[in-house]
Amino acid sequence: MTNTIRIKKRASTGSAGAPTTLAPSELAFNENVSDLKLYYGFGDTGNGQASSIIAIGGSGAFFNKTDTRTPNTILSGPTSGSAAAPTFRSLVAADIPSITADKVSNFTGTVTAFRLDQLASATNPVSGVTPTTDAHFATKGYVDSQSEGLDVKQSCKVATTVNITLSGTQTIDAIAVSADERVLVKNQSTASENGIYLCKASSWVRSDDLATGSNAAGAFTFVEQGDTNADIGFVCTTDTATVGTNNLSFSTFSSSGNVTAGNGLDKSGNTLSVDLKANGGLVIESTEVAVDLAASSITGTLAVGDGGTGSTSASAARTALGLAIGSDIVAYAADLNTLSSCQSGAAAALALLTSTEVGILDGATLNTTELNYVDGVTSAIQTQLDAKQASDADLTALSSCQTGAAAALALLTSTEVAILDGATLSTTELNYVDGVTSAIQTQLDTKLTANSTLDGGTF
């Protein structure tokens, strides 16, 4: 009889997932298409049941070696963040560990055994190279950035300073030029003749690197010798520059080797500085040239038209400015200096005093209080005194009149005053006529007529 091993199963029509119970070490397989896992009863509870049920095979529990995968994918955890179950995903840079050359067997020896031109073709890019010495490699980008668009030609022995005849050996810029030596011709009257030539015993010929018909725009050459042009680089600045056809212009491009310090300048290496005369008026302040007006060795004078006096002494300055002491300006005096501190407006007021007025003040002996007694006086004091009423007791008494009384008294005529002067009635008697509107006798006659009957009788 054939040996047969049977395990539990759940039919494909059953639900997915592990069995509810299994005996210890018991196997069960779930045929549900969403499951298809083999489960194992792990541990023992002591009552015939496994303490846990784990998946030990099948889809989802273990990957299938026959399943196809996307190229360059790996079974790994997440690329970042928290830990998670591994999945098949694309390879990222962090999945590749950093390996130094000494971890690779014979890496250094193998690489250094090859020449640079064997490691990469000429068209492969190289970046990050900045040469610092003559033996360093340089990229095309670096070289282009340094050339600044120049079309560099072989150097010339000399360069012309004037128009020359383009034939025969000759002396140019104080240098004798022999046959086949290169000359930069740049000063021809016919500018289309300019260019680089080879000196010849007869007619000169243009150099091969700047031949007739070539484009001279941006052409650069360095001049080796000469009193004027030695160590100077020249570039063709003409835009449309066909050699032999167009007029060519050459301008100085570099001339550091030919710079010398002229008058007023100093040179140290490649640095030029101002040669300042001691106390000459020019100084350096915060790296800039400034004028020191207090300098003691300034040459010359500043003209009047430029804001100066054109002189070196006070007397000469006054003469230059047309000023004379005594007529145009007043000589210094201590009293004038004292008067210069006058209160506001006082100086102008003093200037208005006449000599007579000053003389009066000079002889005056009164004090301020006495002088103030004439405050408000509008004419000669004696005249005003003569016009005043002499002091009198009655006038003094009248000065104490009630309000309005003085004005009322002033309206009395001499007749009215005479009546009052002769009156003998008292105040009470006078008040009897209060309210009387016409002559008293007339009013009495009228009253008696209106009341003619008294006690039945008649007048």
Rosetta blueprint (number, residue, H / E / L):
1 M L
2 T L
3 N L
4 T L
5 I L
6 R L
7 I L
8 K E
9 K E
10 R E
11 A L
12 S L
13 T L
14 G L
15 S L
16 A L
17 G L
18 A L
19 P L
20 T L
21 T L
22 L L
23 A L
24 P L
25 S L
26 E L
27 L E
28 A E
29 F E
30 N E
31 E L
32 N L
33 V L
34 S L
35 D L
36 L L
37 K E
38 L E
39 Y E
40 Y E
41 G E
42 F E
43 G L
44 D L
45 T L
46 G L
47 N L
48 G L
49 Q L
50 A L
51 S L
52 S E
53 I E
54 I E
55 A E
56 I E
57 G E
58 G E
59 S E
60 G L
61 A L
62 F E
63 F L
64 N L
65 K L
66 T L
67 D L
68 T L
69 R L
70 T L
71 P L
72 N L
73 T E
74 I E
75 L E
76 S E
77 G L
78 P L
79 T L
80 S L
81 G L
82 S L
83 A L
84 A L
85 A L
86 P L
87 T E
88 F E
89 R E
90 S E
91 L L
92 V L
93 A H
94 A H
95 D H
96 I L
97 P L
98 S L
99 I L
100 T L
101 A H
102 D H
103 K H
104 V L
105 S L
106 N L
107 F H
108 T H
109 G H
110 T H
111 V H
112 T H
113 A L
114 F L
115 R L
116 L H
117 D H
118 Q H
119 L H
120 A L
121 S L
122 A L
123 T L
124 N L
125 P L
126 V L
127 S L
128 G L
129 V L
130 T L
131 P L
132 T L
133 T L
134 D L
135 A L
136 H L
137 F L
138 A L
139 T L
140 K H
141 G H
142 Y H
143 V H
144 D H
145 S H
146 Q H
147 S H
148 E L
149 G L
150 L L
151 D E
152 V E
153 K L
154 Q L
155 S L
156 C E
157 K L
158 V E
159 A E
160 T L
161 T L
162 V L
163 N L
164 I L
165 T L
166 L L
167 S E
168 G L
169 T L
170 Q E
171 T E
172 I E
173 D L
174 A L
175 I E
176 A E
177 V E
178 S L
179 A L
180 D L
181 E L
182 R E
183 V E
184 L E
185 V E
186 K L
187 N L
188 Q L
189 S L
190 T L
191 A H
192 S H
193 E H
194 N L
195 G E
196 I E
197 Y E
198 L E
199 C L
200 K L
201 A L
202 S L
203 S E
204 W L
205 V E
206 R E
207 S L
208 D H
209 D H
210 L H
211 A L
212 T L
213 G L
214 S L
215 N E
216 A L
217 A L
218 G L
219 A E
220 F E
221 T E
222 F E
223 V E
224 E L
225 Q L
226 G L
227 D L
228 T L
229 N L
230 A L
231 D L
232 I E
233 G E
234 F E
235 V E
236 C E
237 T L
238 T L
239 D L
240 T L
241 A L
242 T E
243 V L
244 G L
245 T L
246 N L
247 N L
248 L L
249 S L
250 F E
251 S E
252 T E
253 F E
254 S E
255 S L
256 S H
257 G H
258 N H
259 V L
260 T L
261 A L
262 G L
263 N L
264 G L
265 L E
266 D E
267 K E
268 S E
269 G L
270 N L
271 T E
272 L E
273 S E
274 V E
275 D L
276 L L
277 K L
278 A L
279 N L
280 G L
281 G L
282 L E
283 V E
284 I E
285 E E
286 S L
287 T L
288 E E
289 V E
290 A E
291 V E
292 D L
293 L L
294 A L
295 A L
296 S L
297 S L
298 I L
299 T L
300 G L
301 T L
302 L L
303 A L
304 V H
305 G H
306 D H
307 G L
308 G L
309 T L
310 G L
311 S L
312 T L
313 S L
314 A H
315 S H
316 A H
317 A H
318 R H
319 T H
320 A H
321 L L
322 G L
323 L L
324 A L
325 I E
326 G L
327 S L
328 D L
329 I E
330 V L
331 A L
332 Y L
333 A L
334 A H
335 D H
336 L H
337 N H
338 T H
339 L H
340 S L
341 S L
342 C L
343 Q L
344 S L
345 G L
346 A H
347 A H
348 A H
349 A H
350 L H
351 A H
352 L L
353 L L
354 T L
355 S H
356 T H
357 E H
358 V H
359 G H
360 I H
361 L H
362 D H
363 G H
364 A L
365 T L
366 L L
367 N L
368 T H
369 T H
370 E H
371 L H
372 N H
373 Y L
374 V L
375 D L
376 G L
377 V L
378 T L
379 S L
380 A L
381 I H
382 Q H
383 T H
384 Q H
385 L H
386 D H
387 A L
388 K L
389 Q L
390 A L
391 S L
392 D L
393 A H
394 D H
395 L H
396 T H
397 A H
398 L H
399 S L
400 S L
401 C L
402 Q L
403 T L
404 G L
405 A H
406 A H
407 A H
408 A H
409 L H
410 A H
411 L L
412 L L
413 T L
414 S H
415 T H
416 E H
417 V H
418 A H
419 I H
420 L H
421 D H
422 G H
423 A L
424 T L
425 L L
426 S L
427 T H
428 T H
429 E H
430 L H
431 N H
432 Y L
433 V L
434 D L
435 G L
436 V L
437 T L
438 S L
439 A L
440 I H
441 Q H
442 T H
443 Q H
444 L H
445 D H
446 T H
447 K H
448 L H
449 T H
450 A H
451 N L
452 S L
453 T E
454 L E
455 D L
456 G L
457 G E
458 T E
459 F L
